[in-house]
Amino acid sequence: MKNVLFLSALLGLSVACASTPEPTETAPIEQQTSAEKPESTTPAKGLDARLSTYEYPYAVKWFKAEHEGQELEIAYMDESPQTTPKGVVLLLHGKNFSGAYWEKTMAHLLDEGWRVIAPDQVGFGKSTKPTTITYSFELMASITKSLLDELGVKSTSVMGHSMGGMLATRFALSYPETTQKLIMVNPIGLEDWHQRGVPMIPLEDWETNEAKRSPESIKTYMSNAYFDGSWKPEYDSLLDIQAGWATGPDRELMGKIGALTSVMVFTQPVVHDFPKVESPTLLIIGQRDKTAIGKALAPPEVAEKLGNYPELGRAAAAAIPKSKLVEIEGVGHVPQLEAWDVYIGAVDEFLLAN
């Protein structure tokens, strides 16, 4: 039986507009809004592609893999609690993020007695940024499994946010014997955008989109897409890397990477495989989220129906055999920032449940 929890978060957010934006995972091809821009952002310090000057919250380690004749360096954090671990939790980041944004979640899970592993996927964070390989969730899942093998991890709970939810699903499908439990936090990919009417566009168009990004446009996008037009100081860390790349020496390279990974997300849906997921699964869904890749490219009558997270979350819970759905009212794409207590309470309960 599916368990559906209806929860409300008392947030007290200041909203800059009455209309709700129609976000996607990457701006500005997404449906835009006429909402006011957030207050001017402090100019971001330029960052290189490997984030050599960007400090992570825990020690960064390296794992080497090979794909299509290229050596790949995968950055990851691997921390253990002071006592014997209750188990392992693998954290998979979203498309606009890196392993670093799991800092608060990592600290909490460590305090609760879990070993925590948080890799930067190929093309993201401090990891290698190749432009001549074929990016796929299968590749990322395979590299992540090889990393776990290297670390001697035979079983783990897998938690993914946003694009990380798509990757977590693919990992669970590919390695069910390794995936003890699956947690998805506002995952994208709960619908097949192309099947629902969003047209395919060439890689060059995705690259054009990426080339338009600036610190100001990225902050405006995140404010509208993630936080209903508001912005708080605690959200700044989400902006740092993307804004840094937009002003850094490898801006062109990162635009290419952004385009390649956008094509991956758009063309490799996981929603059709939900019924095959064997692991007990927790879905944490902020109900205000409306993320949908390429929504602005779709006809208006199609676009208005995309990104309906209350509906999509319930459909996913119905499709995944052993699932539990936690709905958080008044919260958007990043529940771990907007509704920490509800989010982490659901995670703790699920990890400890038999």
GIBEL-V693320 format. One record per pair of residues at least 6 apart in sequence whose ideal C-beta (glycine too) atoms are under 6 Angstrom apart, sorted by the first residue. I is the first residue (numbers start at 1). GAP is how many residues later the second one is. Records with the same first field share a line. If there is no record, write none. Layout:
I = GAP ; GAP
This chain:
2 = 315 ; 321
3 = 321
4 = 321
5 = 321
6 = 321
7 = 321 ; 335
8 = 321
9 = 319 ; 321 ; 322 ; 330 ; 333
11 = 319
13 = 217
14 = 216
15 = 213 ; 214 ; 215
16 = 19 ; 20 ; 213
17 = 18 ; 212
21 = 12 ; 203 ; 204
22 = 9 ; 268 ; 273
23 = 7 ; 202 ; 268
24 = 6 ; 268 ; 269 ; 271
25 = 70 ; 163 ; 268
26 = 236
27 = 194
28 = 184
29 = 180
30 = 266
31 = 264 ; 265
33 = 191
35 = 189 ; 194
37 = 183
38 = 181 ; 185 ; 193
41 = 174 ; 178
44 = 171 ; 199 ; 200 ; 203
45 = 199
46 = 198 ; 201 ; 202
47 = 7 ; 197 ; 198 ; 201
48 = 200 ; 201 ; 202
49 = 80 ; 201 ; 204 ; 205
50 = 76
51 = 75
56 = 44
57 = 46
58 = 19 ; 21
60 = 15
61 = 15
62 = 11
63 = 11 ; 84
64 = 9
65 = 7 ; 78 ; 81
67 = 66
68 = 65
70 = 60
72 = 50 ; 56
73 = 55
74 = 45 ; 53
75 = 45 ; 50 ; 51 ; 52
76 = 43
77 = 22 ; 41
78 = 39
79 = 31 ; 37
80 = 35
81 = 29 ; 32
83 = 30
85 = 30
86 = 27 ; 28
88 = 27 ; 65 ; 68
89 = 20 ; 25 ; 27 ; 68
90 = 27 ; 66 ; 68
91 = 11 ; 27 ; 68
92 = 68 ; 72 ; 75 ; 76
93 = 6 ; 71
94 = 67 ; 68 ; 69 ; 70
95 = 68
96 = 146
98 = 22 ; 26 ; 27 ; 143
99 = 19 ; 21 ; 26
102 = 16
106 = 10
108 = 236
109 = 7
110 = 6
120 = 6 ; 7
121 = 19
122 = 6
123 = 6 ; 134 ; 138
129 = 128
131 = 125
135 = 125 ; 126 ; 129
137 = 30 ; 33 ; 131
140 = 27
141 = 29 ; 30 ; 33
145 = 30
155 = 25
157 = 23 ; 24 ; 194
158 = 10 ; 13 ; 21 ; 24
159 = 24
160 = 7 ; 8 ; 24
161 = 24
162 = 26
163 = 25 ; 102
165 = 19 ; 22
166 = 23 ; 104
168 = 14
169 = 101
170 = 100
172 = 7 ; 10 ; 105 ; 107
173 = 100 ; 103
176 = 102
179 = 100
181 = 98 ; 99
182 = 97 ; 99
183 = 99
184 = 99
185 = 99
186 = 100 ; 103 ; 147
188 = 103
189 = 80 ; 81
190 = 81 ; 122 ; 126
191 = 80 ; 121
192 = 77 ; 79
193 = 100 ; 101
197 = 101 ; 105
198 = 96 ; 99 ; 100
199 = 98
203 = 56 ; 60
206 = 53 ; 56
207 = 48 ; 52
210 = 45 ; 48 ; 49
211 = 44
213 = 33
214 = 32
215 = 28 ; 31
218 = 24 ; 25
219 = 20
223 = 6 ; 8
226 = 106 ; 107 ; 108
245 = 9
266 = 27
274 = 42 ; 45 ; 46
275 = 44
277 = 43
280 = 42
281 = 39 ; 42
282 = 42 ; 68
283 = 30 ; 33 ; 34 ; 42
284 = 42 ; 51 ; 62
285 = 24 ; 28 ; 42
286 = 42 ; 45 ; 46 ; 49
287 = 23 ; 40 ; 42
288 = 43 ; 44
289 = 20 ; 43 ; 44
290 = 17
291 = 16 ; 42
292 = 14 ; 15
295 = 8 ; 11
313 = 12
317 = 6 ; 8
326 = 20
328 = 7 ; 11 ; 14
331 = 7 ; 8
335 = 8
336 = 7
